[in-house]
Amino acid sequence: MAFIRWKKNRFGQQQAYLVHSYRDKKGSPRHITLAYLGKSGELTQEHIAGLKQDYPDLPVEWDKVKPAAPAKTSQLTDISGLSDEQLLRGLRGLRRERGMTIAEMLEELLKAGLPPQRVMGYIYQFERGYYGRLEKLFEREQWPEGIRETGLHIAPFARKVLGGV
């Protein structure tokens, strides 16, 4: 029997896998992952045709494999009542709650108009590694020098991206 299994990755994002369930010679239940389907969980007829060729010996009723709905996610946190500091402290969690990777968040921030940051006369273009380190620094109780200004620079754009204008 084949079915689509939804699992959360270490970042809390839902991902789909096509899994075949069977019993071994001792009668114990076993599973084999046939395909990774990503965030969408979409299984096209072309994909099924390729899987039939890859696994010709598996007794799978391919016409009965139906897409499963992803597990319901919890209610999203309302950020409209958060101060900028509260928003920044919870930024990584809020991003993950909305199922966004660091790269997706940074892309959305840049689309929202986030300009480069100017620190001590130097201009820093936001990039994935730099932004990821900033999220971790924002979670701290005591912010290192210069992080507060950077955070206040990012906060209005983060509000746009996360849904609280």
N, C-alpha and C positions, 0 to 999 in steps of 0.2 A: 504494500500500500504506500503510495506517495502522497505527500501533503506539503503545504507551505508552512514553515515554522518562522515565527517572528521572535527575534531576540534583541535585547538591548546590548550595544557595545559598551566599552568602558567609559564612553562619554555620554551615555544615556540615550543614544540615538537608536531608533528602531531599524533593524535590518532583516531582510527576508532571505530564507534559504529553502531550496527544494530538498526535502528529506524523504528517503525511502525507509520504511519500517519493515522488519522481518524478524523471524525467530531462527536462532542458530541450531546446530545439531542437538544441543542439550535442551532446547526449548526456551532459552533465555531471549528476551526481546533485545534487538539490536537496531541501530540506525546507521545509515550511510548518507552523507551529504552529497547530493548529485550536482547541485549548482548553487552558486551565490546569486541572489536576485537583486541585491542592493536595497536602497531606500524605498523604491517604488513597489517592489514585489511583483512586477509585471512578468508574466510568462507567456510569450508569444508562440504562435504555431511554428515559426522558424526555430525558436529555441527548443521546443519539444522535439522537432524533427532531428536536430543535432544531438539531443540527449538520447533519442532512440538509437542513433548510430553509435554513440559512445557506450551505451549500456544495453546491448542487444539481448543479453542473457537474463536480465532482471525481469521478473514477472510483474510489470507495472501496467495498470490499466490507464494509459495516458489520457484517454478521453474523459476520465473521471477526476482528473486533477483540477481542482477549482481554486481560484485565488481566495485566500483568506484575508479578512480585514485585519489590519494591524491592531494591536492592543490599544485600548483607549488611553490616551494620555491624560494626566491630571489637569486640573484647571490651571491656566497660566497665571502667574503672579501679576497683579495690577501694579504697574510702576508709576502711575500718575501721582501717588501720594508720597513717593520716596524723594528724599533730598538728593542732591548730586552726590554727596559722600556715600549715602546708603546705596544708591544706584551703582556707584563704582565698586563698593565693597562686595556687592552681590553680582557683579557683571558676568563673571564666568559661569555662575550657576544659572543666571537668567538666559545666557546664550545657549547653554546646554539644554535648559528646559524647553527652549524653542527649537531644539534639534539642529542647531547650526554649528558647523566646524569653525575653527579659528579663521581659516581662509575665507569661508563664506561670510563671516561677520565682518572681517576686514574689507572684503569686496563691497558689502552693503554700506559700511561706513564711508568708504570712498565715493560710492554712488550718491550718498546723502550729502556729499560736499565737504568731508573732512579734509582740511588743508594740511600741508606739511607742518611739522612742529618746529618752532624756533627756540633753541636752548643755548644760552650764552653766545649768541651770535651765529651759531651753526644751525643749518636747516636739516631736520631729520625727516626723511620720507618714511611713512609707516609701512612696515613689512610684517610678514607673518610671525617670524621669530621675535621681533621686537614687541609686537602687539601681544603675543602670548605671554612674554615676561611681564609686561605691564599689567595684564589681568591678574597674575599671581601677586604682584606687588600691591595692587589695589585691595586685595583681600586682607592685608595686614592691618593690625590695630594702629601701629605707628608707621606712617609713611616716610620713606627716605626723602631727603631733601630733593626738591624739584618734581616729585611725583604728583603732589597736589595740583600744581599748575598744569601738568600734562593731563591729569584726570579732568580738571575743569575745562580743558580744551576739548576733550573727547565727549564729555557728558551730554551736551545737547544733541550731538549726532547719534549717540547711543540711544537716547530717548526716541528719536525718529525711527531708528532701525528696529527697536524692540517694541514699538507700538504705542508709546505714550508721548504724544506730541506736546 
